[in-house]
Amino acid sequence: MKRAVIALVSVALMFGQNSKQNSKQKAAPEDQSRITVDVTRVNLLYTVTDKKGRFVSNLTKDDFEIIENKKPQKILEFTAETDLPLRLAILIDTSNSIRDRFRFIQEAATDFVTTVMRPGKDRAIVVSFDTSPELVADLTDDSVAITKAIRDLRPGGGTALYDAIFFSCRDVLMKDQPRDKFRRALVVLSDGDDNQSRWTREQALEMAHKADAVIYTISTNITHLETSGDKVLKRYAEETGGMAFFPFKAEDMGQSFENIANELRHQYNVFYRPEPLRTDGLYHPVDIRVKDRKEFSVRARHGYYAPTLP
């Protein structure tokens, strides 16, 4: 199954407490939040590759079929998106466990920012996380400010990965409207071994779905042995339609960033109106396929959370 992104017609977001720029952000599970969403159509942003992993960018609307709740859906709009503005959240693990690889992480991340971001069009934030997430660069199109924030980071402390994902989605990406006009992505550099978060792994994943955010993960584990943290990173990527990268050496992280940059420029975008439209607040699986072309793979979000009417 492939996952979907919701196009929102109107969104009202109420959070218990606003974030403060350049200060420690600790999101507590007991915080009250309410999200009210009116949805008349669903937006699918996705990538198609062949068996060799090469991007397929010459398909048309008639090449795809969408299935929701076992029922075919009618595609209302279709575009090949190569120029959609980016909204990026760069999440960097600054815990003690990655200290020996930190210089390579910083270099690869700054190269990615200068290569991908287009002034006046793309915007990004930088969130570091050890014992808690910290917004070190708020949403901006200033690549110089972003790279400086990354270079100024210093490692130390535990790992609050889930809190960092939850905070980035709820307190930043979800507030940048209209959602269907941007491509939202989280780029996470971590070993995936969370030991400090107050939000759970599933709560963080649900918030990523609600923010229409794709998660790309780059593992900082270079032991060549799969860890429980690697499995977490892989699941976040698969569940949101992103990719997980596992560099063999710290020096190879730049290639992982380059692969992410290429993917962000080779995607399709479709809209459809769910039939029937449900307002039950539940997660609804969606599958998008290339008709009669089994050699092509579609990577997208696997579903969406329906709204709950007040």
C-alpha positions as MATLAB code, in Angstrom:
seq = 'MKRAVIALVSVALMFGQNSKQNSKQKAAPEDQSRITVDVTRVNLLYTVTDKKGRFVSNLTKDDFEIIENKKPQKILEFTAETDLPLRLAILIDTSNSIRDRFRFIQEAATDFVTTVMRPGKDRAIVVSFDTSPELVADLTDDSVAITKAIRDLRPGGGTALYDAIFFSCRDVLMKDQPRDKFRRALVVLSDGDDNQSRWTREQALEMAHKADAVIYTISTNITHLETSGDKVLKRYAEETGGMAFFPFKAEDMGQSFENIANELRHQYNVFYRPEPLRTDGLYHPVDIRVKDRKEFSVRARHGYYAPTLP';
ca = [
       0.000    0.000    0.000;
       1.097    3.557   -0.663;
       0.380    6.479    1.550;
      -1.616    9.614    0.999;
      -1.387   13.247    1.961;
      -4.488   15.267    2.799;
      -5.233   18.529    0.999;
      -6.965   20.738    3.522;
      -9.673   23.191    2.608;
      -9.786   24.799    6.040;
      -7.748   24.111    9.133;
      -8.144   25.365   12.681;
      -5.283   24.480   14.980;
      -5.335   25.066   18.717;
      -2.351   24.117   20.842;
      -1.876   24.379   24.557;
       1.307   26.424   24.301;
       3.123   28.249   21.477;
       6.753   27.494   20.770;
       9.518   29.953   21.617;
      12.232   30.456   19.041;
      15.751   29.359   19.971;
      14.697   27.800   23.262;
      14.328   24.231   24.458;
      11.090   22.695   23.196;
       9.695   20.013   25.503;
       6.336   18.641   24.381;
       4.439   16.937   27.174;
       1.883   14.194   26.417;
      -0.563   15.808   28.820;
      -0.636   19.010   26.730;
      -4.102   19.483   25.267;
      -4.423   20.001   21.534;
      -7.393   20.007   19.196;
      -7.301   19.820   15.418;
     -10.437   20.533   13.399;
     -10.221   19.757    9.684;
     -12.697   20.013    6.828;
     -11.609   17.824    3.939;
     -13.181   17.586    0.504;
     -10.212   16.117   -1.335;
      -7.087   14.094   -0.738;
      -3.679   14.998   -2.124;
      -1.178   12.271   -3.077;
       2.431   13.284   -3.601;
       4.485   10.293   -4.732;
       7.523    8.953   -6.555;
       7.698    6.238   -9.225;
      10.834    4.157   -9.861;
      11.715    1.190  -12.051;
      13.369   -2.051  -10.948;
      16.797   -0.421  -11.050;
      15.668    2.415   -8.802;
      15.625    5.014  -11.577;
      12.971    7.724  -11.477;
      10.090    7.376  -13.961;
       8.879   10.865  -14.846;
       6.996   10.477  -18.164;
       3.720    8.953  -16.929;
       0.289   10.543  -17.325;
      -2.919   10.714  -15.317;
      -4.359    7.683  -17.118;
      -1.419    5.511  -16.038;
      -2.497    5.546  -12.368;
      -5.277    4.090  -10.289;
      -6.187    4.964   -6.693;
      -7.966    2.571   -4.333;
      -9.448    3.654   -0.999;
     -11.387    1.193    1.154;
     -11.360   -1.238   -1.794;
     -13.125    1.306   -3.998;
     -11.520    2.980   -7.061;
     -11.310    6.764   -6.787;
     -11.571    9.328   -9.568;
      -8.472   11.509  -10.057;
      -9.519   15.171  -10.253;
      -6.122   16.799  -10.831;
      -2.735   15.472  -11.924;
       0.663   17.149  -12.286;
       4.292   16.125  -12.466;
       5.743   18.172   -9.607;
       9.351   19.210  -10.134;
       9.074   22.754   -8.826;
       6.823   22.582   -5.760;
       8.194   24.775   -2.931;
       9.851   22.789   -0.152;
       9.200   23.023    3.557;
      12.031   21.119    5.200;
      12.683   20.177    8.808;
      16.276   19.086    9.341;
      16.445   17.087   12.577;
      19.947   16.439   13.890;
      20.753   14.077   16.733;
      23.186   15.844   19.076;
      23.362   13.097   21.693;
      26.638   11.683   22.980;
      26.137    8.480   20.996;
      26.989   10.162   17.670;
      29.844   12.387   18.867;
      32.543   10.676   16.776;
      30.547   11.142   13.537;
      29.269   14.638   14.229;
      31.656   16.537   11.966;
      30.619   14.460    8.943;
      26.951   14.997    9.818;
      27.412   18.765    9.897;
      29.318   18.871    6.610;
      26.803   16.692    4.771;
      23.825   18.622    6.149;
      25.219   22.027    5.194;
      26.042   20.797    1.671;
      22.460   19.543    1.357;
      21.011   22.909    2.394;
      23.110   24.926   -0.047;
      22.325   22.498   -2.887;
      18.587   22.076   -2.382;
      17.233   25.355   -1.037;
      16.135   28.027   -3.498;
      16.041   31.587   -2.068;
      12.556   33.065   -1.943;
      10.922   29.690   -2.583;
      12.073   26.951   -0.214;
      12.130   27.285    3.564;
      13.638   25.131    6.290;
      14.043   24.758   10.024;
      16.797   23.101   12.024;
      15.914   21.152   15.155;
      18.601   19.584   17.308;
      17.698   16.960   19.859;
      19.451   15.336   22.781;
      17.514   15.234   26.064;
      14.859   17.437   24.405;
      14.279   19.064   20.993;
      15.529   22.583   20.408;
      14.554   24.880   17.533;
      17.916   26.340   16.542;
      16.754   27.909   13.258;
      13.130   28.871   12.651;
      11.424   28.545    9.265;
      13.446   30.625    6.791;
      14.663   30.723    3.197;
      18.068   32.033    4.344;
      20.460   29.160    3.622;
      23.297   31.060    5.317;
      21.346   31.181    8.593;
      20.470   27.507    8.270;
      24.064   26.392    7.646;
      25.340   28.556   10.528;
      22.813   26.958   12.873;
      24.007   23.495   11.839;
      27.700   24.384   12.228;
      27.096   25.836   15.696;
      25.633   22.601   17.070;
      27.532   20.653   19.727;
      26.801   17.057   20.814;
      25.901   15.992   24.347;
      23.070   14.343   26.317;
      20.412   11.714   25.630;
      18.156   11.162   22.588;
      14.594   12.519   22.272;
      13.907   11.557   18.639;
      10.141   11.098   18.945;
       9.707   14.461   20.668;
      11.720   16.148   17.900;
       9.507   14.692   15.156;
       6.320   15.509   17.060;
       7.399   19.083   17.757;
       8.611   19.785   14.191;
       5.342   18.593   12.688;
       2.852   20.010   15.168;
       4.455   23.318   16.078;
       6.018   24.324   12.751;
       5.078   22.421    9.588;
       1.351   22.161   10.330;
       1.107   25.916   10.771;
       2.478   26.782    7.326;
      -0.601   27.023    5.074;
      -2.013   26.166    2.584;
      -0.612   22.665    2.948;
      -1.285   21.452   -0.576;
       0.981   24.180   -2.015;
       4.144   22.798   -0.393;
       6.143   19.585   -0.248;
       6.809   18.851    3.429;
       9.725   16.652    4.401;
      11.659   15.784    7.521;
      15.307   14.794    7.127;
      16.368   12.962   10.277;
      19.990   12.176   11.149;
      20.153    9.831   14.122;
      20.966    6.343   15.350;
      17.245    6.004   16.169;
      17.796    4.916   19.779;
      15.338    7.117   21.658;
      15.753    7.189   25.439;
      14.320   10.565   26.482;
      11.037   11.289   24.667;
       7.752   11.886   26.437;
       5.752   11.344   23.261;
       5.703    7.782   21.961;
       6.958    6.455   18.639;
       3.380    6.024   17.387;
       2.292    9.486   18.514;
       5.177   11.009   16.587;
       4.284    8.994   13.494;
       0.625   10.013   13.711;
       1.610   13.681   13.933;
       3.793   13.291   10.823;
       0.760   11.893    8.978;
      -1.416   14.796   10.100;
       1.241   17.276    8.966;
       1.411   15.609    5.532;
       5.157   15.187    6.077;
       7.395   12.607    4.406;
      10.259   11.392    6.586;
      13.712   10.648    5.176;
      16.127    9.098    7.640;
      19.906    8.791    7.556;
      21.303    6.385   10.116;
      24.431    7.414   11.988;
      25.033    3.790   12.960;
      28.175    2.649   11.102;
      28.685   -0.703   12.881;
      27.242   -2.592    9.850;
      24.912   -4.380   12.309;
      21.183   -3.590   12.262;
      20.037   -2.168   15.580;
      16.603   -1.521   17.050;
      17.203    2.155   16.243;
      17.767    1.327   12.574;
      14.425   -0.479   12.538;
      12.716    2.616   13.937;
      14.269    4.835   11.262;
      13.250    2.389    8.541;
       9.661    2.257    9.781;
       9.281    6.037    9.910;
      10.477    6.291    6.316;
       8.340    3.440    4.988;
       5.177    4.565    6.778;
       5.366    8.112    5.418;
       6.504    7.375    1.864;
      10.126    8.417    2.391;
      13.381    6.462    2.335;
      15.848    5.233    4.925;
      19.581    5.435    4.218;
      22.316    3.493    5.963;
      25.748    4.821    4.991;
      28.600    2.356    5.487;
      30.891    5.183    6.546;
      30.306    8.600    8.043;
      31.993   10.066    4.972;
      29.211    8.593    2.788;
      26.431   10.673    4.353;
      26.733   13.251    1.588;
      25.553   10.686   -0.954;
      22.456    9.990    1.144;
      21.613   13.688    1.150;
      22.132   13.849   -2.611;
      19.706   10.961   -3.094;
      17.089   12.787   -1.014;
      17.577   15.971   -3.047;
      17.039   14.041   -6.293;
      13.878   12.427   -4.982;
      12.363   15.753   -3.953;
      12.575   16.914   -7.594;
      11.034   13.803   -9.225;
       7.498   13.439   -7.899;
       3.898   13.347   -9.091;
       0.920   15.034   -7.484;
      -2.753   14.029   -7.711;
      -5.985   15.128   -6.052;
      -9.120   13.073   -5.604;
     -12.364   13.471   -3.660;
     -12.929   10.472   -1.346;
     -16.035    8.529   -2.202;
     -17.624    8.049    0.220;
     -16.272   10.904    2.356;
     -15.870    9.867    5.994;
     -15.533   12.150    9.020;
     -14.732    9.531   11.639;
     -11.262   10.736   12.651;
      -9.798    7.353   11.756;
      -6.863    6.373    9.607;
      -7.895    5.348    6.070;
      -5.513    3.297    3.919;
      -4.987    4.339    0.310;
      -3.194    2.479   -2.465;
      -1.926    4.096   -5.658;
      -0.581    1.951   -8.490;
       0.693    2.182  -12.017;
      -1.784    0.275  -14.183;
      -0.453   -2.892  -15.800;
       3.194   -1.998  -15.081;
       4.434   -4.314  -12.341;
       8.013   -3.278  -13.014;
       7.243    0.185  -11.600;
       7.110    0.903   -7.867;
       5.171    3.771   -6.333;
       6.399    5.251   -3.059;
       3.840    7.398   -1.226;
       2.078    7.677    2.071;
      -0.178    4.721    2.764;
      -3.213    6.609    4.041;
      -4.590    9.633    5.881;
      -6.522   10.585    9.000;
     -10.080   11.614    8.226;
     -11.461   14.715    9.954;
     -13.824   14.643   12.908;
     -16.636   17.140   12.603;
     -17.307   19.281   15.708;
];
